[in-house]
Amino acid sequence: MKAVRIHSKGGHEGLVHEDAPTPTPATGDVLVEVRAASFVPDELDWGSTWTDRAGRDRTPSVPAHEVAGVVSEVPVGTSGFAVNDRVFGLTDWHRDGAAAEFVAVEARSLARMPESLDFTQAAALPLIGLTAWQGLFDHGGLTAGQTVVVHGAGGGTGSIVVQLAAHAGARVIATGRGKAADLARQLGADTFVDLEKERIEDAVGQVDLVFDTIGGDLLARSAGIVRPGGVLVSIYEPPPVVPEGGRAAFFVVEPNREQLVQLAELADTAGLRPHVGAVYPLADTAEAFAAKQRGIPGKVVLQA
Ligand SMILES: NC(=O)c1ccc[n+]([C@@H]2O[C@H](COP(=O)([O-])OP(=O)(O)OC[C@H]3O[C@@H](n4cnc5c(N)ncnc54)[C@H](OP(=O)(O)O)[C@@H]3O)[C@@H](O)[C@H]2O)c1
């Protein structure tokens, strides 16, 4: 098969489109024929790109751990899927990713694709969808009627956080640069705070939950707008200040089939959509990484 691989530690310049062995799915895996994949721009800096879970060198390594495709093989001992099922999901960071014609994925990391999304949209959803879900509900404990501030609402993750929070019946205060205001409102935000013009602590009162995707000084100051009993959740870095009488949380997203099923249902029934900023052919993966690092908004998707 053709795959994009990196042979030694370094940046995206080392990504090469080349012949590689088609992976053999282990018990519990399925083999997926990749139609689209997506990636995190800094995943080449992570230890999991270079070693397996036992710390052994696993180069050459295939990046891009979000996949949408068609099941092409189901080994004996794997259950839940059949050949030709259309699936999407977030794959194990410590194994080869989906920048390839085929990827072997643990079946428990996949779900059936939403009917209403194409492969490109479905590949853009797993990481940001699961991150938004886990931050709002698992770590933030969001319930209907609460008020949530979403920092970076125009970004890949923030745009899903706004949609999920609004759908859950929360009052949503979106923040970011002024250019993100229209998108945030279209996605369901009640209010937008332009961080280039206003300080968050001057613009809003006490809220139940802050979901931060930006970090730094904004994250530190946001502890002050969380009411007692509320939560400050960041996906960027651990919050340096804990809200008075409240909680602070930082987490790293995990694969989760049940949550993917719920995200797929929301895509089909409530119009949940990821923001796809650009699409590149698999052979141009290095350029796709470079383009995302130059600041393309939303997710950049690779098409196999
Ligand atoms: N912990 C986890 O599991 C997890 C999961 C997913 C992502 N992440 C991390 O979370 C961060 C966000 O990811 P993402 O994919 O959502 O990124 P993204 O698509 O680049 O979104 C970030 C958003 O925040 C805005 N922003 C950044 N700095 C700002 C500032 N100083 N003032 C106002 N707006 C600002 C950006 O606007 P501009 O584009 O105009 O700058 C953009 O709209 C990344 O660092 C990523 O690695 C962590």
The ligand as an ORCA input file, in Angstrom:
! r2SCAN-3c Opt
* xyz 0 1
  N      -5.862     17.998     25.774
  C      -6.415     17.459     24.700
  O      -6.871     16.322     24.700
  C      -6.499     18.278     23.433
  C      -7.375     17.885     22.424
  C      -7.489     18.694     21.284
  C      -6.696     19.844     21.176
  N      -5.848     20.160     22.192
  C      -5.037     21.399     22.139
  O      -5.953     22.468     22.286
  C      -5.495     23.606     21.571
  C      -6.608     24.092     20.640
  O      -6.815     23.105     19.643
  P      -7.715     23.417     18.362
  O      -7.487     22.266     17.428
  O      -9.079     23.744     18.782
  O      -6.961     24.707     17.792
  P      -7.454     25.809     16.759
  O      -8.351     25.207     15.729
  O      -6.232     26.538     16.315
  O      -8.368     26.784     17.663
  C      -7.879     27.725     18.581
  C      -8.796     28.948     18.500
  O      -8.406     29.863     19.509
  C      -8.156     31.141     18.896
  N      -7.100     31.829     19.638
  C      -5.845     31.364     19.883
  N      -5.156     32.271     20.596
  C      -5.999     33.316     20.795
  C      -5.877     34.555     21.453
  N      -4.737     34.908     22.066
  N      -6.938     35.404     21.475
  C      -8.102     35.059     20.865
  N      -8.278     33.892     20.210
  C      -7.235     33.038     20.177
  C      -7.710     30.811     17.504
  O      -7.872     31.917     16.643
  P      -6.742     32.170     15.484
  O      -6.797     30.972     14.582
  O      -7.203     33.431     14.847
  O      -5.434     32.287     16.215
  C      -8.666     29.671     17.163
  O      -9.922     30.161     16.757
  C      -4.228     23.157     20.852
  O      -3.125     23.553     21.624
  C      -4.335     21.638     20.810
  O      -3.076     20.990     20.770
  C      -5.717     19.409     23.314
*
